[in-house]
Amino acid sequence: QQQVKQSPQSLIVQKGGISIINCAYENTAFDYFPWYQQFPGKGPALLIAIRPDVSEKKEGRFTISFNKSAKQFSLHIMDSQPGDSATYFCAASRPNTGNQFYFGTGTSLTVIP
Amino acid sequence: DAGVTQSPTHLIKTRGQQVTLRCSPKSGHDTVSWYQQALGQGPQFIFQYYEEEERQRGNFPDRFSGHQFPNYSSELNVNALLLGDSALYLCASSSLGSSYNSPLHFGNGTRLTVT
């Protein structure tokens, strides 16, 4: 059973456009929601993360929007650049479970010039 | 400051064999987690080690075992390899004990192919 559902599977965006990736979860015990970026041949790298006590977090061109009641969160990449082309994973974890993260299935983003 | 390092980078094994993968955590980190990433999928949690003990375990059979050494480095062992064990195995480290959610720093993984 997929604990975190991610969509779309792939996304093509023009340079300068906005990329939006969505995730949904069922387990209300989740209290930490990171997004990871993975380039081919590399491990995932933490991009940005949010806790459910806030509805939005922004770091540079990357923003997480969090809707606790809908159990959904999304990643927005503003002014998308070709260098943003990568696979993005959302994840979630429960408190006191160490680093047992549940990952989504990933979104392959391609930003075309 | 070295990040998480994993060895080897690639490995080819035959079904039924055993394999050991190695991981050195990022400097200052004391907790190591292992994840399996099948092609086109997100990472799946195998287990986590802290203070040389397995603290959390995901839904993986006993064929998957691990160890953490006093210097915080870790090994993942897989016995009786199956074709379905072919995947990228990721090691991730963090700086806090098992009671906290802390950012994971991943290595670049070991690509295991079982033939």
Interface residues (C-beta under 8 A of the other chain):
Chain A: Q6 D31 Y32 P34 Y36 G41 K42 G43 P44 A45 L46 A49 F89 A91 S93 P95 N96 T97 G98 N99 Q100 F101 Y102 F103 G104 T105 G106
Chain B: V4 T31 S33 G40 Q41 G42 P43 Q44 F45 Q48 Y50 R55 Q56 G58 L90 A92 S94 G97 S98 S99 Y100 N101 S102 P103 L104 H105 F106 G107 N108 G109
